[in-house]
Amino acid sequence: MGKVIVVTSGKGGVGKTTSSAALGAALAQNGEKVVVVDFDVGLRNLDLVMGAERRVVYDLVNVIQGEAKLTQALIRDKRVETLYLLPASQTRDKDNLTPEGVEKVIAALKSAFDWVICDSPAGIERGATLAMRHADVAIVVTNPEVSSVRDSDRIIGLLDSKTLKAENGERIEKHLLLTRYDANRAERGDMLKVDDVLEILSIPLLGIIPESMDVLRASNVGAPVTLADGRSAPALAYFEATRRLKGEDLPVTIPGEKRSFLGKIFGRKAA
Amino acid sequence: MTDVLTQPRPIRLKGRSFLALALTPELPVADWLVRLDDLAARSAGFFLRRPVVLDIDGLDIDRQELRELVEQLSSRNVRVMGIEGARTSQLGPDMPPAMTDGRPAADFEAPAESQKTEKETVDPVEAEAPAAPLQQPVTAAPSLIVSRTVRSGQSIFFPEGDVTIVGSVGSGAEVVAGGSIHVYGALRGRAMAGSTGNAEARIFCRKLEAELIAIDGFYKTAEDMEPELRGKAGQIWLEGETIKAAILG
């Protein structure tokens, strides 16, 4: 039985889809069977980020409504053969997702894959609650700024009450993925500090992904950042996050701390 | 006096809960009234001056029958202050208002036969006063302990007494308590203590970063709070009509 992960945030534009694709690809590169499911029905993006937009025939809604078989809708990645995508529908809306339909699809995926990664839409409505409903693990994607942190807090509350695990009295495993971390802005103090975010949300930190042009570049060529350039800073951060997700105990380094340390030395030399 | 009149003061809207006696009529109503008369006969004035709520949830009677029942009760000096569990079709503008969200409380002690006869022999006047006054069982003030963080968008509502939170209250979360509020963590959301009219209630927290605090209907927003208290452990109480705050030890 595979593990079901929901990548969620409440707020839009914080990096859920980028992270879903990057983590999915990183897990698959280790030979594990991974499927990334796009729950953002009506506003699908994951197919673009994964470079599969021209290969979509059937989608999640087709499968739920019985118009296509699951195997027909799954798209195998051309670069990593254990990576699959289940795209969302762009023409339908979220009302087409039924709790029973989602349950069936997730159960089928769980038995066929090691990891089922659900890319949640923004918001706290139907799409988001259905995406988190069957999750074993939640990755809460947050930017170091107040509105994102508050929305994440709200999502954590929902994870603790609206998921199947929570309703059965179990605790859903939650991890914080801090994305779009800008070392320069952190240095200037116009961004929330890592410690402040951790104190407010009080869930374990899975990783810190630096703000980087590499992310934009990767999505423009339709590749998860961990496939586009495996040695870029965000890709390395995602690889580390993947190892932590699998239970490894790795210390988290705050991006830019090393550089600011060097910066101080250079600063002194220049003076 | 003129001073008071010229100062625009907001009207305070406060909630308050009272203990009412809930009567649950049964069908046929005539038989139930006989039993009620029997109970009332054992202690004259049992229903006198006592607020009574009629619980007709699941009772199959129409508006006219309900109106007659209320009249029957009023002829027995039972004054119905409200009706619980009624469908809108059963109520009319001339009838007591609908009541919702009733919470069970301790049972009223029904007057017992033997007590009444004893008392009558000792002092007949006693029977005129409400016999067997409401027994107040010795119970501690109720309190609610929440041993987790209250997240944004969540709301803890406990008008019965104190609320203790072992964790933080997130920005956009709220805690409403009839008594005091204790937060063993950061208070970043809203805390409203003494919401049922308890001016003695207080708010305590490990780290004061609240968006809004209120005691007994008087409130203060983050903007009006003393900046030097921010981030500190603190307590908040009411002095007259002013909210006071101080750093805790």
Interface residues (C-beta under 8 A of the other chain):
Chain A: I124 V146 R150 D151 D153 R154 I156 G157 L158 D160 S161 E199 I200 S202
Chain B: R148 T149 V150 R151 S152 G153 Q154 S168 G170 S171 G172 A173 A186 R188
